[in-house]
Each structure stands twice: as structure tokens, then as C-alpha cells.
């Protein structure tokens, strides 16, 4: 019988240290993978905007803003509005729709802080209130200034040919320093000084009107907010920093120095206006038209324009652009071919002004707008026929970019803009400025100019969908003042 050996003992389990180490490593790997997925997912999917720069008009805003407000938990962001939305009637409608209007803020051109402006603005506001029973809205003062400076240039140039070099030189001369300060309603004083060869400097209802070589004006800006009653308040004054000072001429002619007009009845001098009375900007158009009516009344009631031995009264022909390029072009054609206007004041929107300019430029007259602010006009006008009493959005784009980045502290933004010359121009300048300061633009999303074509849900879904930055529209502005063209 063989001798049997005892079976060998089972190996003892190893110490628990090694198992614990592998578990710890596995946990760390899982955490790292999760974190990388979150980070890379954020990079590829796109971060969420802290704020939206909204460039548009009340007509489209009536659909977009209440829709966003109803879904703000899904689409959280602050909003910064452009001046095209700075209207108390619009704010009132938003409040009625349930929007907390006190959360709204924006940027817009504003009048200077100066005694000269306070005097001129006071004269205009008092007269406007008496004539129309309410205070003027945005760009009403600019329209008054457009009409008044045109009349001053007719008087000084002694010609009704607005495309002549003499008229264009006179338009700059009567508006720019140096010279005797002329304010709204002071037509007789202005005409007396011009007749006697004394320089004048028009201090307008909207501020000092100093036309540069492009026929444009500068401006200060403001950040504005809305109170619980849907009123609009200045939140922060943003000075342009390049305002010209006027040197007052020592000689002043009194109004009674104006030569006695000939006994013959005045001849009408036709001027056309083109403002939005029915479209997305109808909240602004009537006040703009009122501004021109008030200026023409001031001029005609104080003796009219004297050219040689002929006395002219301003005769206004009003048309509605509807913030529609086709309608604006047809209206401008009628004003030129039927009414025979010598100049056109308008349109309200940049797209309407561009359509009108295509008509009036070949006709050999000038266009002067009180509200079309697209930067594209600076370089598009090569014949010195496009003028404006409202500043280019090359300024507002920078003011808004500065405010968003330095004052609000936003670093990631998206832009929602109306797809026309105004929207593309202002959004392009803003995006370039915000990026140059170190900010990030996630998306630029256009929407139709026609409110009837605005699908608010679809547009907002696109605006807030994470993803890479969309195309930034090209914006053109004066390179010597505002930097290189955005490409």
C-alpha cells in the first residue's frame, strides 16, 4: 500500500492593497473621462451665451421678445437692445404681453451734455409739444435738423441745385463751426446773418450738426434701461470724446436786419420726405415726419428762403416707405418724377434709404436721412449725395461692444439681427469690437425684416442651439476712424 501525502494547502489570498489600488485607478479614470467628455462636449457643442445683442425694430420685437420671455427658463440670457427698439410704445406693448420690461437695457445715440444743447433742445421740445400735444420720439429732432440745414444751405448757396458743389459746401458751412449759433426756430436770425455774409453754426434739436467729408455726424451714446411703468431712462452716458467746439463770431445780426422780401407771392420749393408710417418702424415715422413739418413751418412763417429776388416756401411731399425696399423705391420715383422734389429727407430704415438712393442719385439730387445708420453708406456714396443727421452705427457698434464687455462683464454673446443693411452693419461692427476686446461671439442669427415672416420659435431655437459661431456679416466703416473693415 502506498503512502499517501497530505494535500497541499490552498494559497492564501493576497493583501487587500492591490485590489484597492486598482479600484482607485478605475474611479479616477471614470472621473477623468466624464470631465473630458463634459469639457470636449462643451467645446464641440458650443457654450451658452451670457447675453444677446438684439438689433431690430419694434415690429419684429413684438413677436420675438414675448416668445423668448415665455421660454426664458429654456433659453436663459440677458438681452442688450439696439436703438431701433428704444420706443416707449413698444415697451408698453411688451409690458402688456407680460414681459418684465425692467430687465431690458440697450444702447442708443444721445444728445450731448452741454448748455448749447439744453438751449436748442428746450426750444424744439417746447415748440413740438405745442404743435403736436406730446414730446417727440427718437429721431424726430434729427428730422427737424435735416430740414432746417437743407433750408440754410439753399439760402447760403443761392441755388436749388442740391447736387452742385456750391450747395454741398454751403451745407457744411452753415452746420459746422465757426459762426453765430443758430438754434431751432431762429430762421430770421439765420437768414439775416447769411445775407450779410456772417458765418453761422447751426446748433440743432438733436445736438451740434457738424457734417464731415462724408456728410455724416458724430454722436455721444447712452446705455438705457426701462422702468416698471415702461418708461425709458438713461442708465449711463457714453461720450464720443471728439465733439467740436464752436468759436462764436463777434458780429451778430438781429432778425430785423433781414431785407424786406419782394411783394410777389412765394414760389414753392418742393422737398420730399420718406418715412415709415405703416411698417415695422411705424412707431418712429410719424414723429420724423412731424419734425420736417415743424421746420418747414418755422422757415415759411419767418420769411422763407430768398434766392436772388425770388422768395421760396418749402413745400413738403410726404411718402410712406413701410420699411420695405420695393415700396421705398417706388415712392422715391414718384417724388422725383411727379413731384419734382429738389431733395429727399428719409427713409427711416437703412434698407429703405438704400433703395431710395438708387433712384435719387441718378436724378441729381441729395438724400439726407435722420435715422438710417448703417455703416455701409459711408463708402457706398461716392458722389457726396447721401447725408445724415443720425450717426453711423460704426459708432454705436463700438459703444455697445464697450458697454457689454467692460460695464456688464459679458464674455460670451450671440447676436440676433434684422436681415437688412441696418442689421448687418450694426451687428458686424458690434461683433468685431466685442471680439477685439477678448469676447466670444457664438452665433449671429438673422431674421426677416417683414414681421409677418418672423417665425419666433424657429429663430430663437437657432439662436440658442449650441454650436460653432455662424458667419459674421461684412461691415464697412471709415477705416481712419474706426479700424479696418471686418472680413
C-alpha positions in Angstrom: 0.0 0.0 0.0 1.4 3.4 -1.0 2.0 6.1 1.4 -0.4 8.9 0.8 0.7 12.6 1.1 -1.4 15.3 2.7 -2.9 17.6 0.1 -1.1 20.9 -0.3 -2.8 23.9 1.3 -4.7 26.5 -0.7 -2.7 29.7 -1.4 -3.7 32.4 0.9 -5.4 35.5 -0.7 -3.1 38.5 -1.3 -3.2 41.6 0.8 -6.1 43.9 0.0 -3.8 46.8 -1.0 -3.5 45.8 -4.7 -7.3 45.5 -5.2 -7.9 48.8 -3.5 -5.3 50.4 -5.8 -7.0 49.1 -9.0 -10.4 50.3 -7.8 -9.0 53.7 -7.1 -7.4 53.9 -10.5 -10.6 52.8 -12.2 -12.6 55.5 -10.3 -10.0 58.2 -11.3 -10.2 57.1 -15.0 -14.0 57.3 -14.9 -13.9 60.8 -13.4 -11.3 62.0 -16.0 -13.4 60.5 -18.8 -16.5 62.2 -17.5 -14.7 65.6 -17.1 -13.1 65.3 -20.6 -16.5 64.5 -22.1 -18.0 67.5 -20.4 -15.2 69.8 -21.5 -14.9 68.5 -25.0 -18.7 68.3 -25.3 -18.9 71.9 -24.3 -16.3 72.8 -26.9 -17.8 70.9 -29.7 -21.4 71.7 -28.8 -20.7 75.4 -28.0 -21.1 77.3 -24.8 -24.3 79.1 -23.9 -24.4 82.9 -24.4 -24.5 85.1 -21.3 -26.3 87.8 -23.3 -27.9 88.5 -26.7 -27.3 91.7 -28.7 -30.6 92.3 -30.4 -30.6 94.5 -33.5 -34.1 95.1 -34.8 -37.3 97.0 -34.9 -40.5 97.0 -32.7 -42.5 95.2 -35.4 -40.4 92.0 -35.2 -39.7 92.6 -31.5 -43.4 92.2 -30.8 -43.1 88.6 -31.8 -39.6 87.7 -30.7 -39.4 89.1 -27.2 -42.7 87.7 -25.7 -41.9 84.3 -27.2 -38.4 84.3 -25.6 -39.9 85.5 -22.3 -42.4 82.6 -22.2 -39.4 80.2 -22.7 -36.7 82.1 -20.7 -36.1 79.1 -18.4 -35.1 77.1 -21.5 -33.2 80.0 -23.1 -31.6 81.9 -20.2 -29.7 85.0 -21.2 -29.6 88.8 -20.7 -30.5 91.0 -23.7 -29.0 94.2 -24.9 -31.1 96.1 -27.4 -30.1 98.5 -30.2 -31.6 101.9 -30.6 -34.1 100.6 -33.2 -36.0 99.2 -30.3 -35.9 102.2 -28.0 -39.5 103.2 -28.1 -42.0 103.6 -25.2 -44.9 102.4 -27.2 -43.1 99.1 -27.9 -42.1 98.8 -24.2 -45.7 99.3 -23.3 -46.8 96.5 -25.6 -44.2 94.2 -24.1 -45.4 95.0 -20.6 -49.0 94.2 -21.6 -47.7 90.9 -23.0 -46.4 90.0 -19.6 -42.7 90.8 -20.2 -40.7 92.2 -17.2 -39.6 95.3 -19.0 -37.3 96.3 -16.1 -34.9 93.6 -17.3 -34.5 95.4 -20.6 -31.4 97.6 -21.4 -29.9 98.9 -24.6 -27.7 101.4 -26.3 -28.6 104.4 -28.5 -27.2 107.7 -29.7 -27.9 110.5 -27.3 -27.6 114.3 -27.0 -24.5 115.9 -25.6 -24.4 117.2 -22.1 -23.9 120.9 -22.8 -25.6 124.2 -22.2 -25.8 124.7 -26.0 -27.8 121.5 -26.5 -30.0 122.2 -23.5 -31.0 125.5 -25.0 -31.6 124.2 -28.5 -33.4 121.1 -27.3 -35.6 123.2 -25.0 -36.7 125.4 -27.8 -37.5 122.4 -30.1 -39.3 120.4 -27.4 -41.5 123.3 -26.3 -42.5 124.0 -29.9 -43.1 120.3 -30.7 -45.2 119.9 -27.6 -47.3 122.9 -28.5 -47.8 121.7 -32.1 -48.5 118.0 -31.6 -49.5 117.7 -28.0 -46.7 115.4 -26.9 -43.0 115.1 -26.6 -41.0 114.0 -29.7 -39.7 110.4 -30.0 -36.3 109.3 -31.1 -35.2 110.8 -34.5 -38.0 113.5 -34.5 -35.3 116.1 -33.6 -33.0 114.7 -36.3 -35.6 115.2 -38.9 -36.2 118.8 -37.9 -32.4 119.3 -38.2 -32.3 117.7 -41.7 -35.0 120.1 -43.0 -33.5 123.1 -41.3 -29.9 122.6 -42.5 -31.2 122.0 -46.0 -33.0 125.3 -45.9 -29.9 127.1 -44.6 -27.9 125.7 -47.4 -30.4 126.8 -50.0 -30.2 130.3 -48.5 -26.4 130.4 -48.4 -25.6 128.7 -51.8 -28.3 130.7 -53.6 -29.2 127.7 -55.7 -31.8 125.0 -55.6 -29.4 122.5 -57.3 -28.6 120.3 -54.3 -26.1 118.2 -56.2 -23.9 121.2 -57.0 -20.6 121.7 -55.3 -21.8 125.1 -54.1 -24.8 123.6 -52.3 -22.7 120.8 -50.6 -20.1 123.4 -49.5 -22.9 125.6 -48.1 -24.5 122.6 -46.3 -21.3 122.0 -44.4 -20.6 125.7 -43.8 -24.0 126.5 -42.2 -23.8 123.5 -39.9 -20.2 123.5 -38.8 -18.2 125.9 -36.6 -17.2 128.6 -36.5 -20.1 131.1 -36.6 -23.0 132.6 -34.9 -25.0 130.0 -33.0 -28.4 129.4 -34.7 -31.0 127.3 -32.9 -34.3 125.7 -33.8 -36.9 128.3 -34.7 -34.3 131.1 -35.4 -34.8 131.2 -39.2 -35.0 135.0 -39.4 -31.8 135.4 -37.5 -30.0 132.9 -39.6 -31.2 134.4 -42.9 -30.1 137.9 -41.8 -26.6 136.7 -40.9 -26.2 134.7 -44.1 -27.4 137.7 -46.2 -24.9 139.9 -44.5 -22.0 137.5 -45.1 -21.6 136.4 -41.5 -20.8 132.7 -40.7 -23.4 130.8 -38.8 -23.2 127.5 -36.8 -26.4 125.6 -36.5 -26.9 124.1 -33.1 -29.6 121.6 -33.7 -32.5 120.0 -31.9 -30.6 116.7 -31.8 -27.2 118.3 -31.0 -24.5 120.1 -32.9 -24.8 119.2 -36.6 -21.2 119.0 -37.8 -21.1 117.4 -41.3 -17.7 115.7 -42.1 -16.3 115.0 -45.5 -18.7 112.0 -45.8 -21.8 114.1 -45.0 -22.0 112.4 -41.6 -22.2 113.5 -38.0 -20.7 112.2 -34.8 -22.6 111.4 -31.6 -22.4 110.6 -27.9 -24.2 107.4 -26.8 -26.0 106.1 -23.8 -26.9 102.9 -22.1 -30.6 103.0 -21.4 -33.0 101.0 -19.2 -36.7 100.6 -18.7 -38.7 101.3 -15.5 -41.7 99.5 -14.2 -44.0 101.9 -15.9 -42.4 101.1 -19.3 -40.6 104.4 -19.4 -37.1 104.7 -20.8 -34.3 106.2 -18.7 -30.6 106.9 -19.3 -28.5 104.4 -17.4 -25.1 105.6 -18.4 -23.8 108.4 -20.6 -21.1 107.3 -23.1 -19.3 110.3 -24.6 -17.8 110.1 -28.1 -14.9 112.2 -26.9 -14.4 114.1 -30.2 -17.0 116.8 -30.0 -16.1 120.0 -31.9 -16.2 123.4 -30.0 -17.7 126.3 -31.8 -16.0 129.7 -31.9 -18.6 132.4 -31.7 -18.3 135.2 -34.3 -18.2 138.6 -32.7 -20.7 140.2 -35.1 -24.4 139.2 -34.7 -27.1 140.4 -37.0 -30.6 140.8 -35.5 -33.6 139.3 -37.1 -34.9 142.7 -38.1 -31.9 143.1 -40.3 -33.4 140.7 -42.8 -34.1 142.6 -46.0 -37.7 143.2 -46.9 -39.0 140.4 -49.1 -40.3 141.2 -52.6 -44.0 141.7 -52.8 -44.5 138.8 -55.2 -46.1 135.7 -53.6 -43.6 133.0 -52.6 -42.6 130.2 -55.1 -42.8 126.7 -53.8 -39.6 124.7 -53.3 -40.5 121.0 -53.3 -38.8 118.7 -50.8 -39.8 115.1 -50.4 -40.0 113.0 -47.2 -39.9 109.2 -46.9 -40.7 107.7 -43.5 -42.2 104.5 -42.2 -45.8 105.2 -41.4 -47.2 101.6 -41.7 -44.4 99.1 -41.3 -42.1 97.7 -38.5 -40.8 101.2 -37.8 -44.2 103.0 -37.7 -43.5 103.9 -34.1 -40.9 106.3 -35.3 -42.0 107.5 -38.8 -44.8 109.9 -37.7 -42.5 111.9 -35.4 -39.9 112.1 -38.1 -42.5 113.5 -40.5 -43.7 115.9 -37.8 -40.1 117.1 -37.4 -39.9 118.2 -41.0 -43.3 119.8 -40.9 -42.3 121.9 -37.9 -39.1 123.0 -39.5 -40.8 124.0 -42.8 -43.4 125.9 -40.8 -40.7 127.8 -38.9 -38.9 128.7 -42.2 -42.0 129.7 -44.2 -43.6 131.7 -41.4 -40.4 133.7 -40.9 -40.0 134.9 -44.5 -39.0 131.7 -46.4 -35.8 131.2 -48.4 -34.6 134.1 -50.6 -32.6 133.1 -53.7 -31.8 136.2 -55.8 -35.0 138.1 -56.0 -37.3 135.0 -55.6 -38.8 134.0 -52.2 -39.4 130.3 -51.8 -41.6 128.5 -49.3 -40.8 124.9 -48.5 -43.5 122.6 -49.9 -43.3 119.1 -48.4 -44.4 115.9 -50.3 -44.8 113.0 -47.9 -44.5 109.3 -48.8 -44.5 106.1 -46.7 -41.6 103.7 -47.1 -43.2 101.0 -44.9 -39.6 99.7 -44.1 -39.8 98.0 -47.5 -37.2 98.5 -50.2 -39.6 98.0 -53.1 -42.1 100.4 -51.7 -39.4 102.9 -50.9 -38.0 102.8 -54.4 -41.5 103.3 -55.9 -42.2 106.2 -53.5 -38.8 107.9 -54.3 -39.5 107.5 -58.1 -42.9 109.3 -57.6 -41.3 112.1 -55.6 -38.6 112.7 -58.2 -40.6 112.2 -61.5 -44.1 113.5 -60.4 -43.5 115.9 -57.5 -40.1 117.2 -58.8 -38.5 117.4 -55.4 -35.1 119.1 -55.0 -34.0 116.9 -52.1 -35.3 113.9 -50.2 -35.4 113.5 -46.4 -35.5 109.8 -45.4 -36.0 106.9 -45.3 -36.5 105.6 -41.8 -34.7 102.3 -42.2 -31.3 101.9 -43.9 -32.8 99.4 -46.4 -35.4 101.9 -47.5 -32.8 104.7 -47.7 -30.6 102.5 -49.9 -33.5 101.7 -52.3 -34.4 105.4 -52.4 -30.8 106.4 -53.0 -30.6 104.2 -56.1 -33.4 106.4 -57.5 -32.4 109.9 -56.4 -28.6 109.6 -57.1 -29.1 109.4 -60.9 -31.7 112.1 -60.7 -29.0 114.5 -59.4 -30.4 115.5 -56.0 -29.3 114.7 -52.5 -30.8 112.5 -49.8 -30.5 113.3 -46.1 -31.7 110.8 -43.6 -32.5 111.4 -40.0 -32.4 107.7 -38.9 -30.7 105.4 -41.3 -27.5 104.4 -39.5 -25.9 101.5 -41.5 -22.1 101.9 -41.8 -22.3 100.8 -45.4 -23.4 104.3 -46.6 -20.1 105.8 -45.7 -18.3 104.1 -48.6 -21.3 103.3 -50.8 -21.9 107.0 -51.6 -19.1 108.1 -53.9 -20.8 111.2 -55.2 -21.4 113.1 -51.9 -25.2 112.8 -52.3 -26.0 110.8 -49.2 -26.1 112.8 -45.9 -27.4 112.1 -42.5 -28.2 113.8 -39.2 -28.1 110.5 -37.3 -24.7 108.9 -36.6 -23.3 105.9 -38.3 -23.6 102.6 -36.5 -19.8 102.3 -36.7 -20.1 104.4 -33.6 -23.0 102.5 -31.9 -21.4 99.1 -32.6 -18.3 100.2 -30.7 -20.3 101.8 -27.9 -22.4 98.7 -27.4 -19.3 96.5 -27.6 -17.6 98.6 -24.9 -20.6 98.6 -22.7 -21.2 94.8 -23.0 -17.6 93.9 -22.3 -16.4 96.5 -19.8 -19.5 97.5 -18.0 -21.6 94.4 -17.9 -18.7 92.0 -17.8 -20.1 89.6 -20.5 -17.6 87.4 -22.3 -19.8 85.1 -24.4 -22.5 86.6 -26.5 -24.7 85.8 -29.5 -26.3 88.4 -31.9 -29.9 88.4 -33.2 -30.3 90.9 -36.1 -32.8 92.0 -38.7 -31.5 90.9 -42.1 -31.1 94.2 -43.9 -28.5 96.9 -44.2 -29.0 98.3 -40.7 -28.9 94.9 -39.0 -26.0 93.5 -40.9 -24.0 96.7 -40.5 -24.5 97.2 -36.7 -24.2 93.5 -35.9 -21.0 93.3 -37.8 -19.4 96.2 -36.1 -20.5 95.0 -32.7 -19.2 91.5 -33.2 -15.8 92.8 -34.4 -15.5 95.2 -31.5 -16.6 92.6 -28.9 -14.2 90.0 -30.3 -11.3 92.6 -30.4 -11.8 93.2 -26.7 -11.5 89.5 -25.9 -15.1 88.4 -26.1 -16.5 85.4 -27.9 -19.4 85.6 -30.4 -21.2 82.2 -30.5 -23.8 82.8 -33.2 -25.1 85.6 -35.4 -28.7 84.8 -36.4 -30.7 86.9 -38.9 -34.5 87.3 -39.0 -36.7 88.7 -41.8 -37.4 92.4 -42.0 -41.1 91.7 -42.5 -42.7 90.9 -39.2 -45.3 88.6 -40.9 -42.4 86.3 -42.0 -40.9 86.1 -38.5 -41.2 82.5 -37.0 -40.2 83.4 -33.5 -39.9 79.9 -32.2 -37.6 78.7 -35.0 -35.4 81.8 -34.9 -35.0 81.5 -31.1 -34.3 77.8 -31.3 -31.5 78.6 -33.8 -30.2 81.4 -31.6 -29.9 79.2 -28.5 -28.8 76.0 -30.2 -25.2 75.2 -29.1 -22.7 75.1 -32.0 -19.9 76.9 -33.6 -20.1 80.6 -34.4 -22.0 81.4 -37.5 -21.0 83.7 -40.3 -20.3 87.3 -39.3 -21.6 89.7 -41.9 -19.2 92.1 -43.5 -19.4 95.7 -42.2 -17.8 98.7 -43.8 -16.9 101.9 -42.0 -14.4 104.7 -42.1 -11.0 103.0 -41.7 -9.2 106.1 -40.5 -11.7 106.4 -37.5 -13.0 103.0 -36.7 -10.4 100.5 -37.7 -10.1 98.0 -40.7 -13.1 96.6 -42.5 -14.4 93.4 -41.0 -13.8 90.4 -43.3 
